[in-house]
Amino acid sequence: MIKVVRGNPTPEELAAALAVVQARAAAAANTPSGAPRLPDAWADPARVARERMPAPGPAAWGRTYWPG
């Protein structure tokens, strides 16, 4: 059941929203339930750290804050 909480959507807007909901439900129903889901690319930690971090050493504390 879909309930409009706020606003006055047109019949075309309701039909578009319902089509999106039905498409998402159909896609979810077609995926195998036992298969492991792969994480999204945006959540991959390797995306954030593209280059190797410097090895810790005597001056490592200075590299944690000061640029350069």
Rosetta blueprint (number, residue, H / E / L):
1 M L
2 I L
3 K L
4 V L
5 V L
6 R L
7 G L
8 N L
9 P L
10 T L
11 P H
12 E H
13 E H
14 L H
15 A H
16 A H
17 A H
18 L H
19 A H
20 V H
21 V H
22 Q H
23 A H
24 R H
25 A H
26 A H
27 A H
28 A H
29 A H
30 N H
31 T L
32 P L
33 S L
34 G L
35 A L
36 P L
37 R L
38 L L
39 P L
40 D L
41 A H
42 W H
43 A H
44 D L
45 P H
46 A H
47 R H
48 V H
49 A L
50 R L
51 E L
52 R L
53 M L
54 P L
55 A L
56 P L
57 G L
58 P L
59 A L
60 A H
61 W H
62 G H
63 R H
64 T L
65 Y L
66 W L
67 P L
68 G L
